[in-house]
Amino acid sequence: MGEVKTSRQWFLWSIALVYVCAFASIYVQIPGLYGDEGILPVRLQMPKVQRPLLEQESLLGLGPSLGLAPQQVLELTCLVGVALALCAMLLEPLRDSLIYFCLRALYLSLYNVGGDFLHSEWDVLLLEAGLLAVLVAPLGLLRRHSSYRYHDPVSFWLTRWLFFRLTFCTGVSKLASGDPAWYDLSALSHHLENQMNPTPLAWYVHQLPDWLLRFGAVVVLQSEIIVPLVTFFAPIRRLRLFGFYVQLFLQLCYILTGNCSLLNLLSITLSFSLLDDDHFNSNTAPKKKKGQEKKPRRCGQTLVSYLMLLVELAVYLFIVYCFITLFKLQINWEEKTLSSKINFTQKGFHTFLEVFQELTIWIGVLSFTWEAVSAMLNCVCTRGIVSKLWSLIQWALITAATAAVFALSVVPYTSMAGMSVSKVPPAVRDTYSAVESYQPVGAYGIQHRMTSAEGRPEIILEGSYDGLTWTEMNPMYKPGNVNAVPPIVGPHQPRLEWLMWQAAQGGDDTSPWFTGLLQRLLQGKPEVVSLLQVDKAQYPFSLKPPIFIKAKLYNYHFTDPAKDKTHLQAWWRRKYKREFFPIVNLDDPTLKKLLEEAGLKEKVSARPSSDTPVSQAVNLIRDHVKGLSGSLLLSTLLATLAGIFLIKAIFSWVLGGRKPRPASADHKSRKSKEPSETAEKSQVAAPSNRGGKDSSEKRDLQKSPRKRK
């Protein structure tokens, strides 16, 4: 693989963007989730015994010394994270290893106290990608300048390995779990309505013919299983580009039909590891002059290029062969349809996993060895003994760190369904257990949820004043009212809706967060109500909280006007399934017992925070964003960033058009040759007059980058 200067910068910039979205999204929801009047007050998790800073799992212990309440500590953590990530986005010198180390430490602190709300797959992925950003980013703040290092491709290789594990495990889990919807290729039509936040476009895609949706399922399986195997670690650059564009197309489809989540953003960020500088510079390369002829290729180079082309064509034919044989693709020319059917069994797929488990790991070892050896040779070829020794020392440290992270990642990778962790050396497993609390690496695709054909299960909360007349509490970010348009959430991650979506699929009604939610809604706490509805006009109990509350479980389906003859304004149709939680009020003994078991039965009221400057600043910022929804806040923030980059581009274009552009290297060398050549002529004509040159000629000679002897 060639140099990765540009792709590395794209990766670091994108990681900073993901951090901005993640911290800002959590910040909006802190009062309702972890505040003193929230669902799970974080002050109940304060350590009783003060421990040293390095032994603490979060930054909550710093609250008393700063005069901040536990909720304010979380808010300050998010604000500092947003500020650092914004600086890294706007200023290239701040895309430094120390900055990314601080960002990861801040997010790990939130993760350790976030409980169920922050233990999602994209949180684990962000922590692992954040660790890789620490290794990939230059350490320039402690030096005068940061430059491209010869060992950068070694650390940057870890991002490609992570992207492979994420993509491959996601695809494998669909079939390894035995999900019947994927084995009969009907999963895509069900997935469109079962995903967390479907968009209006998902409704229109759901109306497509069944044979086209089945072919879409085939494309998803091929893109997540076969394509990563044959392209991600291929030595041929065009194959890696093919894999990049396939994954980019897949993620864009997920975003358009299921909203933009942090998981999609991180997948696109990691996909930059498949690119190199040649791809970015191919469109900006200078054109050759008419009189300039191409240098003739040697016979060996021509032979190698033809062999690479043959290998590339063989890989494309292999992908097409897998399409046809594994899924029995047949074209019906009369009906103009395409039939597809899986041509293997679940047992056969597990046999495939047993063979390819060890093979994929060894492919990773070979690819890593290639990058490490290439980087070492580049270090050896540097000029000067001191520079060569310093480059080799850096190479050895980075290679050792990369090898350690790679070895640790094998443990969760082999824990995927159908694989065995027994082949991993015990020393690696013990090391992984020792550092697991720091989340250096994660497991992906393990908790695959079966795609239900019965519809999308949804928990619907209802409140009442008399126990007879019930009114639904329709949330902002998930289906409730069948006539409501599916919302555009954007990169905002509504944590409460995500847990309610999971609870509806799992049927768990005894979780501490759900009990705390019912308690706060009965109390009418505005911090929790704002998680469901920011607009008070849309919340039926904005003036007075309900006395009774209950929860029902419905199955939702996208409407089909052609079959159901439904009204065109209806996006959903639903069917009552069962009662999810019985009728309770604040004095109900069942609710009190659940609160006590969850540790939410408060015996001591919250203490007010001290009036310090930091506390006042945190409260002032909170007052300015109060009443804004998470999607609106993030949209405003991202629009502001886009405006800054646009203004910056316009100014650079205007200033670049007025001022003369800096001369290229060839032009500078051509100009510098003129005074040197005249100096040579004068030296030959009158060697005794060297001291009689005027000062202007001396200055020209001093400015010349090359002095001929």
Residue, then its C-alpha position, 0 to 999 in steps of 0.5 A: m500500500g502506498e503513502v497514507k498522508t491524505s487518507r490518514q488526515w481524512f480518518l482523523w478529521s472524521i473521528a473528530l466529527v464523530y466525537v462532536c456528534a457523540f458528545a453533543s448528543i449525550y449532553v442534550q440528554i444528560p438532565g433527563l437521563y442522569g440528572d437529579e430529577g432524571i431516570l437514573p440519577v448519576r449522583l447515586q453512583m458517586p464513590k463513597v470512598q475517595r480514590p486517586l485519580l488514576e484509579q477512578e473509572s470516571l471523572l465524577g470524583l473530581g466534582p467536589s474539588l471543582g465545586l460541581a454536582p455530579q450532573q454538572v461533571l457529566e455536562l462539563t465532560c461533554l462540553v470539553g469533549v465538544a470543544l476539543a473535537l471542534c478544534a481538531m476539526l478546524l485546525e490540522p495541527l490539533r489533530d494530535s495524539l494528545i488531543y485524541f487521548c483526551l477525547r477517548a479518556l473523556y468518552l470512556s469516563l461517560y461510558n463507565v457511568g452511563g449504564d444501559f444508556l451508553h452500552s451500545e455497539w457504536d459506543v464500543l466501536l467509538l472507544e476502539a476507533g478512538l484508541l486507534a486515532v491515538l496511535v495514528a495521529p502524530l505527536g506534534l504538540l510536544r515538538r516544533h512540527s509534525s511530519y509524515r513518519y515512515h511507520d504511519p502505515v503500520s499504525f494506520w493498518l489497524t483501522r483497516w483490520l477494525f473495519f474488516r472485523l466490523t463488516f465481516c462480523t456484522g454479515v456473518s452474524k446474520l447467518a450464524s444466528g440462524d435467522p430464518a428471515w436471512y435464509d429465505l432472503s426476506a429480511l430486507s423487507h422486514h428490516l426496513e420497518n424493524q430498524m431503530n429509526p426508519t426514515p420516510l424513504a424506508w416506507y417507499v423502498h418497502q413498496l418495491p417488488d418482493w424480488l427486488l428486495r430479496f436481491g437487495a438482501v443478497v447484495v447485503l450478504q455479499s457486500e458484508i461477507i465475500v467482498p471484505l474477504v477478497t478486497f480489504f487486504a488485497p495487494i492490488r490497489r484497484l481491488r481495495l478501491f472496489g471494496f471501499y466504494v461498495q461499503l460506501f454505497l452500503q452505508l449511504c443506503y443505510i443512512l437514507t433508509g434508517n437515519c444517520s447513526l454513529l455506527n454509519l459515520l464510524s463505518i465510513t470513517l474506517s473505510f478511509s483505511l482502504l485508500d492511499d494518496d494515489h487515489f486522492n492525487s490521481n485527479t490533481a496530477p499535472k498533465k503532461k505536455k504534448g511534446q513529452e513522451k511516456k517512458p517505455r516500460r520494461c518487459g518485467q513491469t509489463l508482465v507484472s501489470y498484466l498479471m495483476l490485471l488477470v488477478e483482478l479480473a479473477v476476483y471480480l469473476f469470483i464475486v459474480y460466481c458467488f452471486i450466481t451459485l450461492f444464491k441461485l440467481q435466475i433471470n425470468w425474461e418473460e416476467k422481467t424479474l430476478s429470482s434468488k434462493i440460498n443454496f447452502t444450509q446453516k450447517g454448511f455455513h458453520t463449516f465455512l466459518e470454522v475454516f475461515q476463522e483461522l484463515t482470516i486471522w492469518i491473512g491479517v498477520l501476513s498483511f500486517t507483516w508486509e506493512a511492518v517490513s515495508a516501513m522498516l525498509n523505509c526507515v533503513c533507507t533514511r539518510g544519516i545515522v542519527s535519523k536512521l536510528w531514531s526512525l527505527i526506534q519509533w518503528a519498533l515502538i509503533t510496531a509493538a503497540t500495533a501488534a499488541v492491539f491486533a493480538l487483543s482484538v483476536v479474542p473478541y473476534t473469535s468469540m463470534a457465533g460459530m468461532s472458537v476462542s480456544k485457539v487463542p494463546p492463554a497469555v493473550r486471553d489473560t491480558y485481554s481480561a486484565v484490560e477489558s475494563y478500558q475497552p481497547v477492543g470490542a466484539y461486533g455482530i454477537q448480539h444479532r436480533m432476529t428479524s421478526a416477520e410479525g412486525r415492529p414491536e413498540i412500547i406505547l405509554e398511556g396516561s390517565y387522570d381517572g383510570l378510565t380515559w387513557t391518552e397516549m404519550n407519543p414520542m418524538y423519535k419512534p413510531g407512535n401515531v400511525n399518521a405521523v411521518p417517520p422522523i429525521v433524527g440525523p446523527h443524534q442518538p436518542r438513548l431512551e428510544w433506543l432502550m425502549w426499542q430493545a425492550a420491546q423486542g426482548g420483552d423486559d419490563t423490570s429494567p431499572w431505567f424503565t421503572g425510573l422512567l415511569q416514576r419520573l413521568l408520574q411525577g411530571k419531571p420536565e427533564v424526563v418529559s423533554l426526552l419524549q417531547v420537547d414541544k409541550a403542545q404535543y405532550p398531553f400531560s404538560l399542564k398536570p402529570p398523569i395519576f395513572i400510567k401503563a404500557k402496551l405492546y403493539n406490532y407496527h407494519f408499514t402500510d401498503p396502499a395497494k394491498d391494505k387499501t389504507h388511507l394515503q396519510a397513514w404511514w403505519r398500521r398496528k395491532y395490539k399484542r399484549e400488556f407490557f406493564p400494568i397500571v401503576n401510580l406513585d403509591d403503588p406497592t409494585l412500583k415502590k418495590l421495583l424502585e427499591e430493588a433498582g436502588l432508585k429509592e432515594k433516602v437523601s435529597a440532592r445537595p445544591s452545587s456550589d456557586t463557583p465560576v465553573s458551575q456558573a458557566v456550566n449552568l449558563i450553557r445549559d440555560h441556553v440550550k434548554g428546550l432544544s431537541g437533540s436533532l435540532l441542536l446537532s443540525t445547527l452545530l453541523a450547519t455552523l461547521a459547514g458554514i465555517f468551512l465554506i467561508k474558509a474555502i471562499f476566502s482561500w479562493v479569493l485570496g488565491g486569485r488575487k495573490p500570485r500563487p507560490a511557484s512550483a518546485d520546477h519553476k523555482s529551480r528554473k529561476s534559480k538556475e539563471p543567476s547561477e549560470t551567469a555566475e559560472k560564465s563570469q567565473v570562466a571569463a574573469p576568474s581574477n574578478r571574483g571579489g568585484k561582483d556587486s551585492s545584487e549578484k551575491r544576494d542572487l547566489q545566496k538565494s539560489p537553492r542549488k550552487r553549482k561548483 
